[in-house]
Structure formats: structure tokens, C-alpha cells
């Protein structure tokens, strides 16, 4: 009976420490921020030549994806939704297209592309368009004020420029997966120690 208890305890400890390593080694991208909160009533429509353009500053090297929430009212948009990532001179750095058929209304959507190694500190523009969509097939993105942690600065819509933008999550490709494992353990231990210190107060 005692051996069974020890076996169970050891197995649990091994799982607690081994599972994060296994998961971390399988990671292809890591989020740098949580999605900022937004008012669902503040949004702009995108279809045909109504293109949404946002400027943001990349806070990481190896930028590999942008995530944002997109409305697809009544799931009517079934055409291509295109994200073009550009430098400030207008050169397309990366381009991703998804189908509106796979876009649930209000779903959080990731636009994943090949990592950009030297992206840290650089300003980019990304455009979201759905040129094949008509007014009845509109998609919508939400709008917030400027947000430092995700690099949001300004956006343009229908020829006008405004402060803020759509709330995005920035993802990077982990350059060293062992550092990700180390980060997981350090965060886990710091929370464990912090939790114990708070209990002792």
C-alpha cells in the first residue's frame, strides 16, 4: 500500500514537471500580450474597397502572427479575408488570406505567417480587406484607444486617420525553446513562492 502511494506521488510530480517541457517543445509561437478589452459597439465595416489600415510597433523579434476579433454578422461573408503586412514604405512583407466560410461571428482569428527575424522595434502597417464582399457580406473589426503593450498607435479608414486601432495580440516564434521551458518553470515557481508568502502574512 505504501509503495503504491509513493508511486502515485512520484508519478504526479514527474507529470507536473514533465508536461510543461513536452508542451513547450511543441510550441511554434508565443503570445506577447493578452488581447486588450474592447466595446463591442465600437467597430468599423470592411467590404469591397473599404479597407482597414492599422499602424503598430512590433515589440518583438521573430514576429510570426497577429490575432484579432472579427465579426461576420449572420455568417454571410464567405469570400477571402486578406491581411497584408507592410513596411512604412508600403512594401508587402507578408500576406495571409483566410476564407470567411471558416470565420465564426466575433471569433478570435490568427493570421499566421513566416517569422520576421528583425522585426523588433519596427513600425508596420497591416491592412484587412475583403474585396470580393458586398455590403451584405461585410465583416467588422472592433476599435479601441492606443494600447502600448500590443503596439497599437493609429489606424486609417475611408481616407481618415485616427488614434487607436483594433485590439490585437502579437505572436512571436520562440528562437530558443529551452528558454521557453525555463520561463514556464520560473513563472510557476514564482507564483508558488508568492502564493506561500501571501498565505503567511
Secondary structure, DSSP 4 states (H G I P E B T S, - for coil): -HHHHHHHHHHHHHHHHHHHHHHHHT-S-EESSPPPP--TT-EEEEBTTB-EEEEEE--SSSEEEEEEEEE-GGG---SEEEEEEE-TT--EEEEEEEEGGG--TTEEEEEEEEEETT-TT-EEEEEEE-TT--GGG-EEEE-BS-BTTTTEEEEEETTEEEE-B--EEEEE--S-HHHHHHHHHHHHHHHHHHHHHHHH-
